[in-house]
């Protein structure tokens, strides 16, 4: 028999939905998941998808569902307004409340963040930031959140001061899936030396980035560069170019990388090459910590 939830934490991204069911005293009852991401849904479908997932854990009382991620995008369940930086990580006070037809749930969507100059936005990463700061209250430095759209975030005195987004992950997906380079990198193998050399090349001469990209293809045709080296080199060129653009964020700063452990390791290696020590934190754990922080702020309102 399923245990009844006291509240639900929800991370609803473009491709996937994840939920954590909590009972009294924040006891974790269940971890749930679905491949019904925001991109595959119309606004009127969100409530039914969420209920299908969490329904067995709902009782007669109204249960809060604290949501973050692309569920609050313009194409999501309901658009959640952006909060402008500088600001502290937003919580329940800034959340958008969604009317649910089923009285057993009370969904609220945490807002994203926006920066007016230079223009930038984030949605979902702010919850990871809230989680990291909840566990590292005295942190003063820069958070790097690698992913499809990597964020570099300046933190000072508990506030998000500024941030910049780099489309490094999306560029990697496009180049490996749709460009001429797809013929050279079809492998899941990896070569640390090829990655490190490419990071160094891109940081040293970012103006040659486009030429070095084609060089990956040429090396496989003429010099039989193995696919694992080619894939690693492509990743290194992209991350190296990103580091060149984000230099003002990481140079001389305390850095923590928050994200998927495999991807975070690459950023750690690349930054270590520049003599920058890096702390790592698991992105999923920080998302959940941020949702817990938001629920705590909900109880205090």
Long-range contacts (C-beta under 8 A, 24 or more apart in sequence): 2-29, 2-30, 2-56, 2-57, 3-29, 3-30, 3-57, 4-57, 4-58, 4-59, 5-29, 5-54, 5-57, 5-58, 5-59, 5-63, 6-63, 7-63, 7-64, 7-65, 7-66, 7-295, 8-54, 8-57, 8-63, 8-64, 8-65, 8-66, 8-105, 9-66, 9-288, 9-291, 9-292, 9-295, 10-50, 10-65, 10-66, 10-67, 10-68, 10-69, 10-71, 10-107, 10-291, 11-67, 11-68, 11-69, 11-124, 11-127, 11-287, 11-288, 11-291, 12-37, 12-38, 12-46, 12-67, 12-68, 12-69, 12-70, 12-71, 12-76, 12-77, 13-37, 13-38, 13-69, 13-70, 13-124, 14-38, 14-39, 14-70, 15-39, 17-49, 17-50, 17-53, 19-50, 19-53, 19-54, 19-65, 20-288, 20-291, 21-54, 21-57, 26-292, 29-57, 30-57, 37-70, 38-69, 38-70, 38-71, 38-73, 38-75, 38-76, 39-70, 39-75, 43-75, 43-76, 43-77, 43-78, 46-71, 46-76, 46-77, 47-77, 47-100, 47-101, 47-102, 47-105, 47-107, 50-105, 50-107, 51-102, 51-105, 54-105, 58-104, 58-105, 59-104, 60-104, 61-104, 62-103, 62-104, 62-105, 62-106, 63-104, 63-105, 63-106, 64-105, 64-106, 64-107, 64-108, 64-295, 64-298, 65-105, 65-106, 65-107, 65-108, 66-92, 66-95, 66-108, 66-110, 66-291, 66-294, 66-295, 66-298, 67-107, 67-108, 67-109, 67-110, 68-109, 68-110, 68-124, 68-126, 68-127, 68-287, 68-290, 68-291, 68-294, 69-123, 69-124, 69-127, 70-123, 70-124, 71-109, 72-96, 72-109, 72-110, 72-111, 72-112, 72-123, 73-123, 76-109, 77-107, 77-109, 78-109, 80-109, 80-110, 80-111, 80-112, 80-123, 81-111, 82-111, 82-112, 82-113, 82-114, 82-121, 82-123, 83-111, 83-112, 83-113, 83-114, 83-126, 84-113, 84-114, 84-115, 84-116, 85-113, 85-114, 85-115, 85-159, 85-160, 85-161, 85-162, 85-163, 86-159, 86-160, 86-161, 86-162, 87-113, 87-159, 87-160, 88-158, 88-159, 88-160, 89-126, 89-127, 89-129, 89-130, 89-133, 89-160, 89-290, 89-293, 90-126, 90-130, 91-130, 91-293, 91-294, 91-297, 91-298, 92-294, 92-295, 92-297, 92-298, 92-301, 93-297, 93-301, 95-294, 95-298, 108-298, 110-294, 113-160, 113-163, 115-162, 115-163, 118-164, 120-163, 120-164, 120-165, 121-165, 122-151, 122-163, 122-165, 124-287, 125-151, 125-153, 126-160, 126-290, 127-286, 127-287, 127-290, 127-291, 127-294, 128-258, 128-259, 128-283, 128-286, 128-287, 128-290, 129-153, 129-155, 129-160, 129-258, 129-286, 129-290, 130-289, 130-290, 130-293, 130-294, 131-285, 131-286, 131-287, 131-288, 131-289, 131-290, 131-291, 131-292, 131-293, 132-256, 132-258, 132-281, 132-286, 132-289, 132-290, 133-158, 134-289, 134-290, 134-292, 134-293, 135-281, 135-286, 135-289, 136-256, 139-254, 139-256, 140-254, 141-253, 141-254, 141-255, 141-256, 142-249, 142-250, 142-253, 142-254, 142-255, 142-256, 143-255, 143-256, 143-257, 143-258, 144-246, 144-249, 144-250, 144-255, 144-256, 144-257, 144-258, 144-259, 144-267, 145-257, 145-258, 145-259, 145-283, 146-257, 146-259, 146-260, 146-263, 146-264, 146-266, 146-267, 147-259, 147-260, 147-263, 147-283, 148-173, 150-242, 152-246, 152-249, 152-250, 154-249, 164-245, 164-246, 164-249, 166-242, 166-245, 166-246, 168-238, 168-239, 168-241, 168-242, 169-263, 171-238, 172-234, 172-235, 172-238, 175-213, 175-234, 175-238, 176-231, 176-234, 180-214, 180-217, 181-213, 181-216, 181-217, 181-230, 181-234, 183-217, 183-220, 184-216, 184-217, 184-220, 184-225, 184-227, 184-230, 184-231, 185-216, 185-227, 185-230, 185-231, 185-234, 186-227, 187-227, 187-228, 187-231, 189-226, 189-227, 189-228, 189-231, 190-228, 190-231, 190-232, 191-226, 191-228, 191-229, 191-232, 191-233, 192-232, 192-269, 194-228, 194-229, 194-230, 194-232, 194-233, 194-236, 195-232, 195-233, 195-235, 195-236, 195-266, 195-269, 195-270, 196-236, 196-269, 196-270, 196-273, 197-233, 197-236, 198-232, 198-233, 198-234, 198-235, 198-236, 198-237, 198-240, 199-236, 199-237, 199-239, 199-240, 199-243, 199-269, 199-270, 199-273, 200-240, 200-273, 201-236, 201-237, 201-240, 202-236, 202-237, 202-238, 202-239, 202-240, 202-241, 202-243, 202-244, 203-240, 203-243, 203-244, 203-274, 206-240, 206-241, 206-244, 206-245, 209-237, 209-241, 212-237, 213-237, 235-266, 236-270, 239-266, 239-267, 239-270, 240-270, 243-270, 243-271, 243-274, 250-274, 250-276, 251-276, 255-279, 256-280, 256-281, 257-281, 258-282, 258-283, 258-286, 259-283
